[in-house]
Every structure is written in structure tokens, then in C-alpha cells.
Amino acid sequence: MYGLHWDDHFAIVSWVVLMFNALFTTIAAMKGFGMRSRFLTSPEIARANKWTIVGQTFIIIGIATSKGAVALFLARIVVKRWKRIILCSIVGSLLLLFGLCAIWDFARCSPVAHVWDPSIPANCWLSAEAFTTYSIALAVKTVELRGLSAISDYTCGVSQCFRFD
């Protein structure tokens, strides 16, 4: 059991993509993100939004890979096959649904610049409101929504309460 396993690789990928998130968020701040909009021109606001959205794409991938690393670690130490299947299913669903979220952020409008600059006319197959609803459904647990991210956290956490044999 020496060496790197799948969970370790997922943790490394998570660290790298979260580092890119920090990089692009820093660039966004240097371009004006976080400043009061009255101090920025419309092109400056669009430029800051662009780098923020690029950074958010990396954090979406980082969330999926970090949660996947935990689930794969647990899958490595459980003995029962059905528990491994549940944990690996969590990893697969996280990668698929969060991956779609990361792709759709850019692929939902043509031209793509409309995503960070709504003043550009575009043809969008997924509205900003629908995309936001999808993102929230993935990320949070509220009274109305049971987000996949929260469900995976609870599943991995509760699995610690039971024996792994």
C-alpha cells in the first residue's frame, strides 16, 4: 500500500486547480474586481468579470476533485464491495455534474464574451438564471434543494460512523 493512489492524484489535481483559481482571482482583483463599480468603466467591469469567471471555473473543478479525493480514500479503505460502489458513484457523479457546470459556464452563449459582458448581444441556449439555479443545486443544501455537494459530504461523513468491514 505504498506509493500514490487515485485519491492522492485527485488531491494533487485539486491543489493545482485551486492554485489556478487563486491566480485568476488575483488577476481579477488587479483588473478591478471588488472595487465599487462607480470607479470602473464598463470595459473594466467586463474585464474583471472575465477573470473572475475563469477563476470560478477552476474552483468548480477543485471542489469536485477535492471531494473526489476524500471519497476515493474512503473507497480504498472499505472492505464491502457495495460501499466502494457507492463511493465511486459519488466520484463519478461529482466529476460529471461539476464538469458540466464548468463547461456550460463558457459554452452556454455565443459569443462567449457575453458571459462576462452582458452588453454584448448573444444567442444563449441556457439563461444566466437557469445556469445559476443549476450551480446552486450542485453546491448548497437549502430547504428546497439538496445539493449534490452537500449530499456527497454527508454520505462520506456518515460512512465514517459505521464499520468498514
C-alpha positions as CSV (number, residue, x, y, z in Angstrom):
1,M,0.0,0.0,0.0
2,Y,2.9,2.3,-0.6
3,G,3.1,5.0,-3.3
4,L,0.4,7.2,-4.7
5,H,-3.1,6.0,-5.2
6,W,-6.1,7.5,-7.1
7,D,-7.1,9.6,-4.0
8,D,-3.6,11.1,-3.9
9,H,-3.7,12.0,-7.5
10,F,-7.1,13.7,-7.1
11,A,-5.8,15.6,-4.1
12,I,-2.8,16.8,-6.2
13,V,-5.0,17.8,-9.1
14,S,-7.3,19.6,-6.6
15,W,-4.3,21.6,-5.2
16,V,-3.1,22.6,-8.7
17,V,-6.5,23.8,-9.9
18,L,-7.2,25.7,-6.7
19,M,-3.8,27.4,-7.1
20,F,-5.0,28.5,-10.6
21,N,-8.2,29.8,-9.0
22,A,-6.1,31.9,-6.7
23,L,-4.0,33.1,-9.6
24,F,-7.0,34.2,-11.7
25,T,-8.9,35.7,-8.8
26,T,-5.8,37.8,-8.0
27,I,-5.7,38.9,-11.7
28,A,-9.4,39.8,-11.4
29,A,-8.7,41.9,-8.3
30,M,-5.9,43.6,-10.1
31,K,-8.3,44.4,-13.0
32,G,-10.8,45.9,-10.6
33,F,-12.9,43.1,-9.2
34,G,-14.0,44.1,-5.7
35,M,-13.9,47.8,-6.4
36,R,-17.0,49.9,-6.4
37,S,-18.5,49.9,-9.8
38,R,-18.8,53.7,-9.9
39,F,-15.0,53.8,-10.1
40,L,-14.8,51.5,-13.1
41,T,-15.7,51.9,-16.7
42,S,-17.9,49.3,-18.4
43,P,-14.9,47.6,-20.2
44,E,-13.0,47.4,-16.9
45,I,-16.0,45.8,-15.2
46,A,-16.2,43.3,-18.1
47,R,-12.5,42.5,-17.9
48,A,-12.7,42.0,-14.1
49,N,-15.7,39.7,-14.6
50,K,-13.9,37.7,-17.2
51,W,-11.0,36.8,-14.9
52,T,-13.4,36.1,-12.0
53,I,-15.4,33.7,-14.2
54,V,-12.2,32.0,-15.3
55,G,-11.1,31.6,-11.6
56,Q,-14.6,30.3,-10.7
57,T,-14.2,27.6,-13.4
58,F,-11.1,26.3,-11.6
59,I,-12.8,26.4,-8.2
60,I,-15.7,24.3,-9.6
61,I,-13.2,21.7,-10.8
62,G,-11.3,22.0,-7.5
63,I,-14.4,21.3,-5.5
64,A,-15.2,18.2,-7.5
65,T,-11.6,16.8,-7.3
66,S,-11.2,17.5,-3.6
67,K,-14.4,15.8,-2.7
68,G,-13.5,13.0,-5.1
69,A,-10.2,12.6,-3.3
70,V,-12.0,12.0,0.1
71,A,-14.5,9.6,-1.5
72,L,-11.7,7.6,-3.2
73,F,-9.7,7.5,0.0
74,L,-12.7,6.0,1.8
75,A,-13.3,3.6,-1.1
76,R,-9.8,2.4,-0.7
77,I,-10.2,1.5,3.0
78,V,-13.7,0.0,2.9
79,V,-14.0,-3.8,2.6
80,K,-17.5,-4.3,1.3
81,R,-18.0,-4.0,-2.4
82,W,-21.3,-2.1,-2.3
83,K,-19.8,0.6,-0.2
84,R,-17.0,1.0,-2.7
85,I,-19.6,1.2,-5.5
86,I,-21.5,4.0,-3.6
87,L,-18.3,6.0,-3.0
88,C,-17.1,5.6,-6.6
89,S,-20.5,6.6,-7.8
90,I,-20.2,9.8,-5.8
91,V,-16.9,10.5,-7.5
92,G,-18.3,9.8,-11.0
93,S,-21.4,12.0,-10.4
94,L,-19.3,14.8,-8.9
95,L,-16.9,14.8,-11.9
96,L,-19.7,14.7,-14.4
97,L,-22.0,17.3,-13.0
98,F,-19.4,19.7,-11.8
99,G,-17.5,19.2,-15.1
100,L,-20.7,20.2,-17.0
101,C,-21.1,23.2,-14.8
102,A,-17.5,24.3,-15.6
103,I,-18.0,23.8,-19.4
104,W,-21.5,25.3,-19.5
105,D,-20.2,28.5,-18.0
106,F,-18.5,29.2,-21.3
107,A,-20.4,27.1,-23.8
108,R,-23.9,28.4,-23.0
109,C,-23.6,31.6,-25.1
110,S,-22.3,32.5,-28.5
111,P,-20.2,34.6,-28.5
112,V,-18.7,33.5,-25.2
113,A,-17.8,37.1,-24.2
114,H,-21.5,37.7,-23.4
115,V,-20.9,35.6,-20.2
116,W,-18.8,38.3,-18.7
117,D,-20.1,41.3,-20.6
118,P,-23.9,41.1,-20.9
119,S,-24.0,44.2,-23.1
120,I,-22.7,42.1,-26.0
121,P,-25.7,40.6,-27.9
122,A,-25.6,36.8,-27.9
123,N,-27.6,33.7,-28.5
124,C,-27.7,31.7,-25.3
125,W,-29.2,28.2,-25.0
126,L,-29.0,28.4,-21.2
127,S,-30.0,31.6,-19.5
128,A,-28.0,33.1,-16.7
129,E,-30.8,32.4,-14.3
130,A,-31.0,28.7,-15.3
131,F,-27.3,28.4,-15.0
132,T,-27.3,30.0,-11.6
133,T,-30.1,27.6,-10.4
134,Y,-28.1,24.6,-11.7
135,S,-24.9,25.9,-9.9
136,I,-26.8,26.4,-6.7
137,A,-28.4,22.9,-6.9
138,L,-24.9,21.4,-7.1
139,A,-23.4,23.4,-4.4
140,V,-25.7,24.1,-1.5
141,K,-28.2,22.4,0.8
142,T,-31.3,24.5,1.4
143,V,-34.9,23.8,2.3
144,E,-35.8,23.5,-1.4
145,L,-32.6,21.9,-2.7
146,R,-30.5,19.1,-1.6
147,G,-27.3,19.9,-3.5
148,L,-25.0,17.2,-4.7
149,S,-22.1,18.7,-3.0
150,A,-23.8,18.6,0.4
151,I,-25.1,15.1,-0.2
152,S,-21.6,13.8,-1.0
153,D,-20.3,15.5,2.2
154,Y,-23.0,13.8,4.3
155,T,-22.5,10.4,2.6
156,C,-18.7,10.5,3.2
157,G,-19.2,11.8,6.7
158,V,-21.8,9.3,7.8
159,S,-19.9,6.4,6.3
160,Q,-17.3,7.1,9.0
161,C,-19.8,6.3,11.7
162,F,-20.1,2.7,10.6
163,R,-17.6,-0.1,10.5
164,F,-15.7,-0.6,7.2
165,D,-15.7,-4.4,7.2
